[in-house]
Amino acid sequence: MNKKVKRIYNYSAFILAFLSLYMSSSLAAAQIEAGENVTIDNYVSDDIYAAGGQISVKGAVKEDANLAGGEISVYSNIGGDLNIAGGNVKVLANVSDDIHIAGGQVTIAERIGGDVFIGAGDIFIDKTARIAGSVYIGGGNIKIYGDIDGPVQISGGKILIAGNLKNSLKLSAAETEISGKIAGKAIISSEELQINKDARFHSSVEYWSDEQTDFGKSVLKGKAVYSAKLEPEFHTPWKFMIFFTLLTFLSGLFTIYILNRFFEDFLEESAEYMQENFITGFGTGVLCFLLIPALIFILTIAFITIPFAVVFACLFIILLIFARPITAIMLAQWLQKKLNKEWSKTEMLFISFGIFLLLLFISFIPIVGWLLSAVILAAATGSALQIMWQKKSA
């Protein structure tokens, strides 16, 4: 399998595992762990999939690691890719290939053999870290102390670069402080820009800030050129973005708790229906997501039916809000049955939330992620609607 195809597989494999575990020979040998507290002590000779409140990887993994949870710590080496969706994430061991992380707080402290993709509130790349590939990160508060061999693209609220960047830099931020070394061309767009005396630029610099910045003697080759065209059309409200992200996570967790608390039996029946009648559930969900907007549009044509259009629009918005949490719970219940487990309500809450984060993470992946999310959400929503209809008919 070439690297591009393998990366696409890794993006989607964790959720596909929930839907097609019994059909996939490649996942048959994989190790799957779930629970409130998951600790992987032993060597894993294949891929590992884990979801839980707290996850600790203390045994080496030969292939890929796919993890979702509240607090995730990786202490042993990963032989393939590392894919994580979590709250507090610490990568304290070597990863041979790429890492893809969506989280609240992320720390990288060891060698990464491939590319790095991170979206988080706080990102910390320690001085002990060495990244061989390219880096694409976005977050609220970003600190880089380590070495990066490949090109770096950063977008954030407050950024500190104190490490050694051996290639080019493209940066967009509200506040930026640089005291490290940058070997390649640097393109910097930052409302506030501070260049410390220890900073070293070994190539040309093109920058924009609210005020022209004194680079002193930091530019060793070429020169620093102020460019008004780098000014963003609008300034990103980073604090609002972080608040909105946290609000999304907390509202998802609360919604899952309420649904698990009061609709557990109904969602369990819906999960069984989805497993046995996936195509029917998918078709029902597609019709629902296509016909309701069409109906709303038709009702807005005539003035007298506008109130009905408003009602259907509100119902459709509620459906969109609850679709992902409902899907996460249904997949967690299906997984519990498939693994012959009896999880407590707390374990089910955290596992459902982990799947919720993964669904959210996958929805940001262009094309493959969008299609995969649409299929899963449509199948789960349609299955739930089928059960509702059956109960109403009965």
HUGIBEL-V277979 format. One line per field, one symbol per residue. burial: + if it has 24 or more other C-alpha atoms within 12 Angstrom, else -. A space follows every 50 residues. Layout:
burial=???
This chain:
burial=------+++++++++++++++-----+--+++++++++++---+-+++++ +++++++-++++++++++++++++++++++++++++++++++++++++++ ++++++++++++++++++++++++++++++++++++++++++++++++++ ++++++++++++++++++++++++++++++++++++++++++++++--++ +++++++++---+-+--++----+++---++----+-+---+--++--+- -++-+++-++-----++++++++++--+-+++++++-++--++-++---- --------+--++--+--+--+++++++++++++++------+-+-++++ +++++++++++++-+---+--++++++++++++++++-------
